[in-house]
């Protein structure tokens, strides 16, 4: 039995996802925070952090995205991901 890098990344991803759910529940119950404002700040943080990581790891080298690619990324980020995070924060 041996754990590979992909196995460790899956375990790390599931742990951080679980922690996100637990901390979100605490914040939404204690602070009486606005769900929409929280989701906006969460999406801004994710966008800035993800872009920074992509620049520092070299993920943007040699890539020239077309307007269609950028529109697809914005659509997925704004509608799919933001809607899921918003519904999760409202429900908790």
C-alpha positions in Angstrom: 0.0 0.0 0.0 1.4 3.4 -1.0 0.0 6.9 -1.2 0.8 8.9 -4.3 0.7 12.6 -4.8 -2.8 12.5 -6.3 -4.1 10.5 -3.3 -2.6 13.1 -0.9 -4.1 16.0 -2.9 -7.6 14.3 -2.8 -7.3 13.8 1.0 -6.2 17.4 1.4 -9.0 18.7 -0.8 -11.6 16.7 1.2 -10.3 18.0 4.5 -10.2 21.6 3.4 -13.7 21.3 2.0 -15.0 19.8 5.3 -13.3 22.6 7.3 -14.9 25.2 5.0 -18.3 23.8 5.7 -17.7 23.7 9.4 -16.3 27.2 9.6 -19.0 28.6 7.4 -21.7 27.2 9.7 -20.0 28.9 12.7 -19.6 32.2 11.0 -23.1 32.4 9.6 -24.7 31.5 12.9 -22.6 33.6 15.3 -22.0 36.7 13.3 -25.4 37.0 11.6 -23.5 37.9 8.5 -25.0 38.9 5.2 -24.8 35.9 2.9 -24.5 37.9 -0.3 -21.7 40.1 1.0 -19.9 37.1 2.4 -20.1 35.3 -1.0 -18.8 38.4 -2.8 -15.8 38.7 -0.6 -15.2 34.9 -0.8 -15.3 35.0 -4.6 -12.9 38.0 -4.7 -10.5 36.2 -2.4 -10.6 33.1 -4.4 -10.0 35.0 -7.7 -7.1 37.0 -6.3 -5.5 33.9 -4.6 -6.0 31.7 -7.6 -4.6 34.2 -10.0 -1.5 34.7 -7.8 -0.9 31.0 -7.5 -1.2 30.6 -11.2 1.3 33.4 -11.9 3.8 32.0 -9.3 3.5 28.4 -10.5 3.9 29.3 -14.1 0.5 28.2 -15.2 0.1 31.3 -17.4 3.2 30.9 -19.5 2.6 30.3 -23.1 -1.1 30.8 -22.8 -3.0 33.3 -24.9 -6.7 33.0 -24.0 -9.3 34.1 -26.5 -12.3 36.2 -25.5 -14.4 33.0 -25.6 -12.1 31.4 -23.1 -12.2 34.4 -20.8 -16.0 34.7 -21.1 -16.3 31.0 -20.2 -14.2 31.4 -17.1 -16.1 34.4 -16.0 -19.5 32.7 -16.6 -18.4 29.6 -14.7 -17.0 31.7 -11.8 -19.9 34.1 -11.5 -22.9 31.9 -12.1 -21.9 28.3 -11.2 -19.4 28.8 -8.4 -20.8 31.9 -6.9 -24.4 30.5 -7.0 -23.2 27.4 -5.2 -21.4 29.3 -2.5 -24.3 31.7 -2.1 -26.8 28.9 -1.7 -24.5 27.1 0.8 -24.1 30.2 2.9 -27.8 31.0 2.9 -28.7 27.4 3.8 -26.3 27.3 6.7 
